Amino acid sequence: RLNSALDNLAVQDGELSDAGSDPGSDSATSAMRSTEAPVSMLKHMTLYRELQAKWQAFDAYARVSMAMGANQLLHAISYFTVRMLVSEERSPWPAFANVAIMTTCAWMLARMDLYLTPGILAIAGFLLLAPPSITTVGLTIVHFSTAHRFFSDICAP
């Protein structure tokens, strides 16, 4: 495909012209096409593919590490905003919305990066949503109940 794309653009006299619009019109272009090697046979492409095969395990490890790091970052942002919104601002509904958004992002990341069955994806979605949701509900109950003001200061000073 690269050869045909490059053949479509020819530089003539410093101007770009479309030489590949009529395939049989130019005999020099058709002769050049017949003598060119396919892109996959070029030396730098074969060398790249050989090196890519040797680095495949490292590439897979890097992808898994990036997926796990992104998941942890989303959960850290979720817990931070839950603490700030519930403890400091006393507004649990934005905290619930943030938990839903961050958990959806983490679930979509798991869905794109991992090859899982639909049942396992549903379980993963529940397990991703449960801990921040329980934390949000717990902090909301603790901060809005007047009898447990002591526990509120311990949970989030």
C-alpha positions in Angstrom: 0.0 0.0 0.0 2.8 2.4 0.8 4.4 1.9 -2.7 1.1 2.7 -4.4 0.5 5.7 -2.2 4.0 7.0 -3.0 3.5 6.3 -6.7 0.4 8.5 -6.7 2.5 11.5 -5.8 5.3 12.4 -8.2 7.5 15.4 -7.9 8.0 17.0 -11.3 9.8 20.3 -11.7 9.3 21.2 -8.1 5.5 20.8 -8.2 3.4 18.0 -7.0 1.2 16.3 -9.6 -1.0 13.3 -9.5 0.8 10.7 -11.6 -1.2 7.7 -10.4 -4.6 9.0 -11.5 -4.5 7.1 -14.8 -2.5 3.9 -14.2 -1.7 3.2 -17.8 -1.0 6.8 -18.9 2.7 7.0 -18.1 5.1 4.3 -19.3 7.9 5.4 -17.0 5.7 5.2 -14.0 4.5 1.7 -14.9 8.1 0.5 -15.6 9.1 1.9 -12.2 6.3 0.1 -10.5 7.4 -3.3 -12.0 11.0 -2.9 -10.8 10.2 -1.8 -7.2 10.3 -4.2 -4.3 7.3 -4.3 -2.0 7.6 -2.3 1.2 7.7 -5.4 3.4 10.9 -6.6 1.6 12.8 -3.4 2.3 15.9 -4.0 4.5 14.9 -1.6 7.3 11.4 -3.0 7.4 12.6 -6.6 7.8 15.1 -5.5 10.4 12.3 -3.7 12.3 10.1 -6.8 12.2 13.0 -9.1 13.5 13.6 -6.7 16.4 9.9 -6.4 17.1 9.7 -10.1 17.5 12.5 -10.1 20.1 10.9 -7.3 22.1 7.4 -8.7 22.1 7.5 -9.9 25.8 8.8 -6.5 26.9 6.1 -4.7 25.0 3.4 -6.9 26.6 4.8 -6.2 30.1 4.8 -2.5 29.4 1.2 -2.6 28.2 0.1 -4.4 31.4 2.1 -2.0 33.6 0.5 1.0 31.9 -3.0 -0.5 32.2 -2.5 -1.2 35.9 -1.0 2.3 36.5 -3.8 4.0 34.8 -6.3 2.0 36.8 -4.6 3.0 40.0 -4.5 6.6 39.0 -8.2 6.6 38.3 -8.9 5.1 41.7 -6.6 7.6 43.4 -8.3 10.5 41.8 -11.7 9.0 42.7 -10.8 8.6 46.4 -9.2 12.0 46.6 -12.2 13.7 45.2 -14.5 11.7 47.4 -12.6 12.8 50.5 -12.5 16.4 49.3 -16.2 16.6 48.3 -17.7 14.7 51.2 -15.4 15.8 54.0 -14.5 19.4 53.0 -17.4 20.5 50.9 -20.2 18.4 52.4 -21.6 17.6 49.0 -22.0 13.8 48.4 -23.8 13.9 45.1 -20.9 15.3 43.1 -18.8 12.7 44.9 -21.1 9.9 43.7 -21.0 11.3 40.2 -17.2 11.4 40.3 -17.0 7.8 41.5 -19.3 6.8 38.6 -17.2 8.6 36.0 -13.9 7.4 37.3 -15.1 3.8 37.7 -16.6 3.9 34.2 -13.2 5.0 32.8 -11.4 2.3 34.7 -13.9 -0.3 33.4 -13.6 0.9 29.8 -9.8 0.7 30.2 -10.1 -2.9 31.4 -12.5 -3.7 28.6 -10.1 -2.3 26.0 -6.9 -3.7 27.4 -8.0 -7.1 28.5 -9.6 -9.9 26.6 -12.4 -11.0 29.0 -15.8 -12.7 28.6 -18.9 -10.6 29.2 -19.5 -12.3 32.5 -16.0 -11.5 33.8 -16.4 -7.9 32.6 -19.6 -7.6 34.6 -17.9 -8.9 37.7 -15.0 -6.6 37.1 -17.4 -3.7 36.7 -19.0 -4.5 40.1 -15.6 -5.0 41.8 -14.3 -1.7 40.4 -17.5 0.2 41.5 -18.0 -1.3 44.9 -15.1 0.0 47.0 -15.3 3.7 46.0 -19.1 3.6 46.3 -18.9 2.0 49.8 -16.3 4.6 50.8 -18.5 7.4 49.6 -21.6 6.1 51.4 -19.6 5.5 54.6 -18.0 9.0 54.6 -21.4 10.5 53.8 -23.1 8.7 56.7 -20.3 9.6 59.1 -20.1 13.2 58.1 -23.8 13.9 58.2 -24.7 12.1 61.4 -24.4 14.4 64.4 -23.9 11.5 66.9 -20.7 10.4 65.3 -18.8 13.6 65.1 -15.8 12.0 66.8 -15.5 9.3 64.0 -15.8 12.0 61.4 -12.6 13.7 62.7 -10.8 10.4 62.8 -11.8 9.3 59.3 -11.0 12.6 57.5 -9.5 15.3 59.7 
